[in-house]
Amino acid sequence: MRSRRRFPLHRFATSSLVFALASGLSVTASAQESSAGPVVAWGYNDSGQLDVPTSVDGVMGNATAIAAARYASCAIQSGTGAVVCWGDNNYGESAPPASVNGTSGSATAIALSEAFGCAIQSGTGAVICWGNNAGGYLNVPASLNGTSGSATAISAGLDFSCAIQSGTGAVVCWGDNFYRQLNVPAANRPTAVVRHEKI
């Protein structure tokens, strides 16, 4: 079990503006400059949360978007669109698949949870998820995974995700529904809500 420790507040003096910010349980990460810049992380580092890869820390590359979860973070590399993750990888949350990590595809948006991550694939708009699938976290509905539809934006909670469907603007959610977090209000959903409930 991880112990909780108090650390002093750190203030960063910089002449650059921050354009992207993400906070997890024990870490905050920001990307500086205007639309692409180096990722800076601060907070607790028991799982490598602060060990930002050189591919997005300004040494060999920058980032255009970032996401942070409990013990891990991800960023989209500027220029390549590759999803780069670091920190804890107990559930595979820091190991994005080839379809979005730059090997055979890239991403335009990312979301990260404690046990899984998701991204919107460049070109197709398909939602791609990876990591733990205990509660159907990776079971992206056909209306978003490129089979019969795609997405323009995505967000992840502790054990579920939601995305905005291309064309319709409908909010579609999947994963665990213990707290009815998949029950999207009628005004924001398509005619048939696709969801996967944990049994």
N, C-alpha and C positions, 0 to 999 in steps of 0.2 A: 504494500500500500504506500502510495506517495505521501510524504510528509509535507505539510504546508509551512512555509517560512515567510516572514515579512522582510521585504527588501526596501531600501530607501528609494524615494522617487528620483528619477533621472530626468533632467531637462536637456534637450538637445538644441544647441545653438546652430542655426543653419541659415544660409542666405537663399535657400531654395524653398519653394512652396510645396506642400504635400498635396497630391491629386488623388491618391487612393489610400484607404485606411481599412484595416481589418483587425479584429480583436478576438482572441480565444480565451479559454479559462485562465491561462497563465502567461500569455504572450500577446503582444501587439506588434503589428508590422505595418510599415508605411512605404509608399513609393513616392519619390520626390521628382521634381522638375515639373513639366507641363502635361505631357501625355505619355511619356515613357521615361523611367528613371530607375536608379538603384533602390533595391529593397533594404530597409533598415528595420531590425527587429530588436525588441527589448522585453525584459521580464524574466521569468524563471527559465532555466536551461537544463532541466534534468533529463530531457529526452531529445536534446539537440534542437530545441525550438528556435534558438538564436543562431544556429549554424547555417546561415543563408548561403546557398551555393554561389560560386563565382559567376555562374551563367546568368544570374539575375541581381547580383549585388553591386554591379557597376564595374567589376574587374574585367569580365569577359562579355557581359551583356546586361541589359536592363529589363524592366518589367512594365507591362501595360495594365495589369490587373492583379489583385491579390485576394486570398481568402485564408482565414485562420480558424482553427478549431481548438479542441482541448489541448492536445500536445503536438500538433503539426500545423504546417502552413503550406500553401501552394501559390504559385504565381504563373502568369502567362508571359513568356519571354518575348521581348520586343523583337520584331523582325521575323522570327520564325513562327511565333504563335504557339510554341511548344509549352505544355504544362509541366512545370518543374515543382517538385514537392520536397520537403525536408521535415525532420523531426521524428516523432514516433511512427512506427509502421507495424504495430502489433496485429492490425486487421487488414493490412495492405492498403491503408488509406493514403500512404505516401508513394504508392507505386502506380501511377496512371498508365493505362494501356497504350500500346503503340499507336492506336487510332487518334490519340490526342497529345502524345508526348513528343511529337516531332519525327518519329520514326516513319510512320505512314500517314500521319494526319496531325492537325493542330486544332486550337480552340479559340473561341471568341469570348467565352465567359466561363467562370468556374464557381463552384460552391463546395464547401468542405464541412464534414461533420466529424464526430469523434471516431467513427468506425468506417466511414466511406467518403468518397468524393464523387463529384459529378461535373461534367463540362459540356458545353455546347460546341459541337464539332464545326470547324470552319468549312464553308462550302455547302454542306448538307443541312446544317442547323439541327442535326440529330443530337439528342441528349445521350451521353455516354457516362455510365457510372462504374465505379470499381471499389473494391474493399470487401467488407463483411455484408452478407445478405440475410442475416438472421431474421429480420422482420420484413423481407421483401424490399429492402432499400435499393437493390439494383434492378428491380423489375419495372423498368421504365415502360409506361404505356405505349402502345403502337402509335398513338396520336402524337407522340413526341420523339420516338426513337428512330424516325426516318422511314418507318414502314408505311404509315398513312398520314404522317404529319411531322412537324419539327417545332423548335422553340426559339424564342427571341431573348428570354431572360430566365434565370434559374436561381433558386435559393434552397438551402438545406437546413433542417432543424436537427435535433438530437437523433431522431429515429424515423424521419420522413423527409421528403423533398417536394417542392412545388415548382412549376415552370409555367411561363406564359406561352400559349400555343400560337405559332405563326398564323397569320391570316385572320383567325377568329378573335385573338386577344383573350381567349378563355384561360382561366387558371386551372391547371390539372395537377393533382397531387397523388403521391403513392408512398408506400411504406407502412409503418405501424399506425393504427388508428385508435389506440387505447383512449386517447383524450379527444377523439373526434376531430383531429387535426386535418383529416382528409375530407371532411364534410364542407366543401367549398360552398358558400352562399349561392343560391340560384342565379343571381345577377352576374356572377363572375365565372360561370362554368358552362361547358357545352351541354347539349341535350342529354348525353349519356356520360356520367362521371365514371372514369376508369380508376379504380383504386385497388390496392392489395392490402388486406388486413392480416395482421399477425395472428396466427391461431395458437 
